[in-house]
Amino acid sequence: MLWPHIFAEYVTSFGLIAGGIGLWMDRPWSVPVSLISLGALIYSAINSSGWVFASKGRLPYGIPMWASLILAIALIFLLRI
């Protein structure tokens, strides 16, 4: 059953987009939505790394995941300031 995973990825992406738009428009709800969505992105990047490490041929697929992991952590620190 792959649909719960795909659903969670879409909810994360919609949360990131909504949070970003909210931050751009300076809405009060934007920081909590962004932090929750960035946390979901961090979880997803770490969780998906298991699939990458399962086969050495998949290592190039990990690059965008790890880049998003680093960026998400950096953005959380920026949003907390």
C-alpha positions as a Markdown table, in Angstrom:
| # | Residue | x | y | z |
|---|---|---|---|---|
| 1 | Met | 0.0 | 0.0 | 0.0 |
| 2 | Leu | 1.8 | 3.0 | -1.3 |
| 3 | Trp | -1.1 | 5.6 | -1.1 |
| 4 | Pro | -0.6 | 6.6 | 2.5 |
| 5 | His | 3.0 | 7.5 | 1.7 |
| 6 | Ile | 2.0 | 9.5 | -1.4 |
| 7 | Phe | -0.8 | 11.2 | 0.6 |
| 8 | Ala | 1.7 | 12.2 | 3.3 |
| 9 | Glu | 4.1 | 13.6 | 0.7 |
| 10 | Tyr | 1.4 | 15.7 | -0.9 |
| 11 | Val | 0.2 | 17.0 | 2.5 |
| 12 | Thr | 3.8 | 18.0 | 3.3 |
| 13 | Ser | 4.2 | 19.8 | 0.0 |
| 14 | Phe | 0.9 | 21.7 | 0.3 |
| 15 | Gly | 1.8 | 22.7 | 3.8 |
| 16 | Leu | 5.2 | 24.0 | 2.6 |
| 17 | Ile | 3.6 | 25.9 | -0.2 |
| 18 | Ala | 0.9 | 27.4 | 2.1 |
| 19 | Gly | 3.5 | 28.2 | 4.8 |
| 20 | Gly | 5.7 | 29.9 | 2.2 |
| 21 | Ile | 2.8 | 32.0 | 0.8 |
| 22 | Gly | 1.7 | 32.8 | 4.4 |
| 23 | Leu | 5.2 | 34.0 | 5.2 |
| 24 | Trp | 5.3 | 36.1 | 2.1 |
| 25 | Met | 2.0 | 37.7 | 3.0 |
| 26 | Asp | 3.1 | 38.1 | 6.7 |
| 27 | Arg | 0.1 | 36.0 | 8.1 |
| 28 | Pro | 0.2 | 35.1 | 11.8 |
| 29 | Trp | -0.5 | 31.4 | 11.1 |
| 30 | Ser | 2.4 | 31.0 | 8.6 |
| 31 | Val | 5.2 | 30.3 | 11.1 |
| 32 | Pro | 3.5 | 27.3 | 12.8 |
| 33 | Val | 2.4 | 25.9 | 9.4 |
| 34 | Ser | 5.9 | 26.3 | 8.1 |
| 35 | Leu | 7.5 | 24.7 | 11.1 |
| 36 | Ile | 5.2 | 21.7 | 11.1 |
| 37 | Ser | 5.7 | 21.3 | 7.3 |
| 38 | Leu | 9.5 | 21.6 | 7.6 |
| 39 | Gly | 9.4 | 19.0 | 10.3 |
| 40 | Ala | 7.5 | 16.7 | 8.0 |
| 41 | Leu | 10.0 | 17.3 | 5.3 |
| 42 | Ile | 12.9 | 16.5 | 7.6 |
| 43 | Tyr | 11.1 | 13.2 | 8.6 |
| 44 | Ser | 10.5 | 12.4 | 5.0 |
| 45 | Ala | 14.1 | 13.0 | 4.0 |
| 46 | Ile | 15.5 | 10.8 | 6.8 |
| 47 | Asn | 12.9 | 8.1 | 6.2 |
| 48 | Ser | 13.6 | 8.0 | 2.5 |
| 49 | Ser | 17.3 | 7.8 | 3.1 |
| 50 | Gly | 16.8 | 4.1 | 4.1 |
| 51 | Trp | 15.6 | 3.4 | 0.6 |
| 52 | Val | 18.7 | 5.1 | -0.8 |
| 53 | Phe | 21.1 | 3.3 | 1.4 |
| 54 | Ala | 19.5 | -0.1 | 0.6 |
| 55 | Ser | 21.3 | -0.1 | -2.8 |
| 56 | Lys | 24.5 | 1.7 | -3.9 |
| 57 | Gly | 23.0 | 2.5 | -7.3 |
| 58 | Arg | 20.4 | 4.7 | -5.6 |
| 59 | Leu | 22.9 | 7.1 | -4.0 |
| 60 | Pro | 22.4 | 9.8 | -6.7 |
| 61 | Tyr | 18.7 | 9.9 | -5.6 |
| 62 | Gly | 19.8 | 10.8 | -2.1 |
| 63 | Ile | 21.4 | 14.1 | -3.1 |
| 64 | Pro | 18.1 | 16.1 | -3.4 |
| 65 | Met | 16.8 | 14.4 | -0.3 |
| 66 | Trp | 19.8 | 15.4 | 1.8 |
| 67 | Ala | 19.9 | 18.9 | 0.2 |
| 68 | Ser | 16.3 | 19.4 | 1.3 |
| 69 | Leu | 17.1 | 18.0 | 4.8 |
| 70 | Ile | 19.9 | 20.5 | 5.2 |
| 71 | Leu | 17.8 | 23.4 | 3.8 |
| 72 | Ala | 14.8 | 22.5 | 6.1 |
| 73 | Ile | 17.0 | 22.5 | 9.2 |
| 74 | Ala | 18.5 | 25.8 | 8.2 |
| 75 | Leu | 15.0 | 27.3 | 7.6 |
| 76 | Ile | 13.8 | 26.1 | 11.0 |
| 77 | Phe | 16.6 | 28.0 | 12.6 |
| 78 | Leu | 15.8 | 31.1 | 10.6 |
| 79 | Leu | 12.1 | 31.0 | 11.4 |
| 80 | Arg | 12.9 | 30.6 | 15.1 |
| 81 | Ile | 14.9 | 33.9 | 15.2 |
